[in-house]
Amino acid sequence: MVNVNTVSKEAVMGALSQVQEPELHQDLVSLNMIRDLNINGGEVGFTVMLTTPACPLRDQIEREAREAVAAIPGVESVVIKLDANVPTDGRQRGLLKLPIRNAIAVASGKGGVGKSTLAVNLAVVLAKSGARVGLLDADIYGPNIPTMMGVEHLPPAGEDKLFPAEAHGVKLMSIGFMVKADQPLIWRGPMLHSAIRQFLSDVEWGELDYLVVDLPPGTGDAGLSLAQSMPLSGGLIVTLPQQVSLDDARRGLEMFRQMNVPIFGVVENMSYLELPDGTRMDVFGSGGGEKLAQESGVPFIGAIPMDPSVREGGDNGVPVTVSDPDSPVSKALNSIALDVAAKVSVAAMQSNDFVPITMVG
């Protein structure tokens, strides 16, 4: 018969202090990720509080925690619950110090590379994981987010604030809700700057774990206005494999650097076309995104294949990660989103203003 006194809290926490969080490179106990520890004889139960519900290594963390506790003499069963509390990088965002824990900008040096597609699917995947997500369409001159998310109108406004639309679990705001589809926006810098500030201060976003921001192509006023109005956790650069796209993407990457925005990495879109016989055609060349990342000293986050369902989803208002989640392109987008979520957690951890997960409400 097992002695019920042989399994102690100290023994369990000691075992878990040997389990590392793979992205943060600290143990689960030091990070205060172990909650609600309960010991009943040989039965041990506890919660692992992850730093993001989109944790790409959650299965590894659970497996290693289970193995560590199961090895304690007297333990008969281990029940683990996974939960998440997204840390904030501590930066105060917007004129009213908005409760946005992390802000991720998606940029490209030129148009037509799939930047908005990545922003939309990044937001949707994070929301599907259980995170609270907003999507800000800062592409003032070409606001495509309402179409891609299948939303035509904003909800009725409040007394003092606009309420964002919501689709696929994501809150979203765009100038596209406020102008006619064929109306050109011939705006100078001050007007654009004012619009972006209003999207932050005059919209009732509520508390968000992540705000994904779709920037316009190029290195113009919008990126600068955004960085001045709301400190960013980091940025992503989207490019095609071809050289001319890489040259432009490099300018976008350097824009982030000049604005002191951390760069999470490079994503290569339309990397290849998979043919019916299983071979791949490099329509726009190959390896360019990896080369740009290597030359710039930033991570290469992933490559997204060409797929007609991406265009169909964008036109129909149902992102491909919703309409066809098991397709190769959705799996690539899902992997990229999980990678970005992990990098956001690491960036928050490394920030001088980092608020530990023990202090996040």
N, C-alpha and C positions, 0 to 999 in steps of 0.2 A: 504494500500500500504506500502511496506517495505521501510524504510528510508535507502537509499544506503550508508549513512555515518555511520550506526550503526556497520558495520563489519569492523574492523580495522586490520591492520597487527599485532599490539600489542596483540589484542584479540586472533587471530589465533595462534601466537607463544606462548602466555601464555597457551592456551589450550594444545598445543602440548608438552609444557614443563612438562606436567603431564603424558605423555605417556612414559613408560620405554622400552628400548631395553632389551628384556628378558635375553639375554646371557651376555650383558655387564653391566647390572644393573645401567645404567644411562639413563637420559631422552634424547629424540631425538634432542632437541634443544641444550643441552650442548655438545652432540656429533657432532653437526653441520651436522646432517643428513637431515635437511629440506632445500631444494633448490627450486629455481624458483617459489616462492610464487606469485600467481596472484589472485587478488580480483576484481571481476566485479559485483558490486551490491551485490546480495546475493549468487553469484557463487564464490566458492573458489577452486582453483587448486594449487597443489604443487607436488614436487617430493620428495620421501623418498629415500635417498642415503644409501643403505644397505652396510654392510662391506663385503658381499660376495654374488654373484648371487645364490649361493647354500644355502642361508639362510633357515634353517628348520622351522623358525617361521615367515616367511614373511607374511603369511595370518593373523596371530595374530596381527602383527605390523600394517598392513594395516587396519584391522578391528577396532583396538583401536584408531588409528589416525583419522579414519573417524568418529567414534562415538564422539570423543572429540571435533572435529571441528563442527560437525552437531549440537551439543548441544549449540553452541553460538547463542544468539538471533539475528535474521536477516539472518542467513545462510539458503539458500534454497537448495543448491546442493554442493557436495564435489567430486572433481575429483582428484584422486591420481595416480601418476605414480611411479612405483618402478624401481629404477636403482641400480647399485652397483659399488663401487670402493674399491677393495680389499686393505686393509692397509698392509704395510710392517712392519716387526718387526725391521727394521733398521739395521740388520746385513749385512755386506759387504761380498758377496759370491764370491769365486773363485779368481784366480790370477788377473783377470782383473776387479774385482768388478762388477760381472755380475748383470744385472737388473732383478734378481729373487727375488720376494717379499717374498716368503715363501717356505721353503723346508721341505718335509715330508718324513721321512724314514720308510719303512715297513720291519720289521725284524721278525725272528723266531729263536728259539734255535736249530731246526732240520729241515731237508728237508721233503718234502712231506705233508706239512700241509696246502697248498693252499696260501702261502705268495704271489707268483707272481699273482695268480688269484685275490687276494684282491687288489694288487697294480694296476693291469690293470684296473679293474672295478672302483676303486677309481678315477683314472685319467679320465676315460671315463665319469663317472657321473659328475665330476666337469666341464669337457669340455662341456657336454650337457647343463649344467646350464648357460653357457655363459662365463665361465672363460677361461683365457689363460693358458694352462696346458702343461707341459713337463713331460716325463717319462724316467728316466735314469735307465737302466738295469745294476746295479753294481754287479749283480751275475755273476762274471767273469767266474767261473768254470762251470756254468750251465745256459747259457743265453737263456732263453725261450721266452722273450718278443717279438722278431720278429715274431715267430710262432703264439703266442697268439693274436697278433695285425694284423696278415695277411699281413706282409710286408717282402719282400725278399731282397731288395736292398736299399742303400742310394741314394739320388739324387746326381747329379754330384757335385764335390767339388768346392769351390771357390778358389781364389788365395791363401788365407791365412788360410781359415777355412773350416771345414766340415759342411755341412748342414744336420740337422736331418731329418729323415724320418717323415712322417705324416700319421696318420690313425685315423679314428673316431674322428677327431678334436683335436688329441693329437700329439705333437711333441715327437719323441722318438729316443734314441740312445742306441746302444748295441754293445758289442764286437762280438756278433753273426753275425753282418753285415760284419765283417772283417776276419773271419776264416771259414774254411770249417766245415760243420755240424758234421763231425766225427773227427775233429782235437782236441786232448786234449790240454788244457792249463796248462802246468807244470811250473807255475810261482812262484818265491819267492816273498817275501814281497815288495822289492823295485820296481819290475816290475809292480806289481799290483797297488802300490801307484802311480806310474807314469801314468798308464793307466787311473786311476780315475781322476787324475788332468787334463789329456788331454781331457777327456770327458767334463770337465767343461770349460777349457780355450781355447780349439781348436775347439769347436762346436758353431756355430752361433745359439744360442737358441732364441735370441730376448728377448723382455720383457715378463716375465711370472708372472702370479699371484701365481701359484703353480708349484713346481717341485716335483714330486713323485719319490722316489728312492727305487728301489727294491734291498735290500741287500742280499748277499748270506746267507745261513743258518749258524748258529753258531756264535761264538764271535771272529772270526779271524781278519786278517789284514784289510779286506775291510772296515769294520765299522770304525775302527780307522783312516784309510786313508781318508775316507769320512769326518769324523768329523774334521780332521786337515785341510782339503782342503776347506771345505765349512760349515760354522756354520749352524746347523739345527734348524728349528723352533720347531720340536718335532718328536717323533717317535711313531709307533704303533707296538704292539706285537701280532703276530698271533699264536694261539695254537689250538690243538684238545682237546676234553674233557678228554682224558685218562691221567693217572698219569705220564707216562714216557714222554709224550709230555709236560706236565706242568712243570716237572723238568727242561727240556731243555729251555722252554720258560722263566722260571724264570732267567736263566743265561743271556738270551738275554736282559731281562728287566734290570738286574743289569749292563749289559754292557752299556746301555744308561745312567744309573745313574753315572757310573764311568767316562763317557765322558761328564758329565754335559749337557746331552741332555734331555729336558723336555719330559715326557712320556704322550702322549695324552690318552693312555688307552690300554686295551686288547680286542681283537676280537677272538671269538671262532668259528672256522670253522668246517664244517661237524658235526654240533651239534646233528642232528637227521635225521632220514629218515621217511618221511610221507608215510604211507602205503595206498593202495587203499580204505580201509575202514575208513580212516580218523584218525586212531591211529598213534602214533609215536613210532619208534623203536630207542632206544639209542645205536647205533652201537658201539660207542667209549666211552660209559659212559655218564654221565651228570653232569652239574654244575661245571665242572673243571675250565672253563674260569672265571666265576664269583668268584670262590674261590680264584684263583690266584690274580685277581684284588683286592679283599677285603684284602687279606693278605699283598699285596704289597702297599696298600694305593693309588691305581690309579683307574680311572673310568673303568667300564665294558661297552664297547661301543655297543656290539651287538653280536648276534648269527646267524650264516649262516647255513641253512639246507643243507643236501645233495641233489643233483639234477644232473641227467645225462647230462642235458643241459649245465651245467658248463664245463664239460669235452669236450662235443661236440663243444662248442663255442671256447674253448682254442685250440682244434685241427684244427678247421676250420678258425681261425683268426677273428672270430666275437664274441666279448665278450657277455656274456649272458645278460648284461644290454642293449645291442643293439638288439640282436636277439630275446629276449623274455622279454621285459621290465616289463610286468605285472605279471610275475611268482613270487611265494613266495621268491625264492632266489634272484631275481633282486630287489624286494622290500626291502629285508633285506640289500642288498649291497647299495642300494640307501639311505636308512636311515642311514647307517654307514657313507657314504660319506658326507651327510649333517651335521651329528654330528661332524665329523672331521673338516669340513669347519668352523663350529661355534667355535670349540675349537681353531683353528688357529687364528681366529679373536680375541678371548679372550686373547690368548697368546701374540699376537702383542700389544694389548691394555695394558697388564700388564708389558710388557718389558720396561726396563729403556731406551731402544733405540727406543721406539715406535714413529713412524712418524704419526701424526694425519691425518685423511682422507682429511683434508683441504689442506694438503701439498703434497698429492700424485697426480702425473700428470695423 
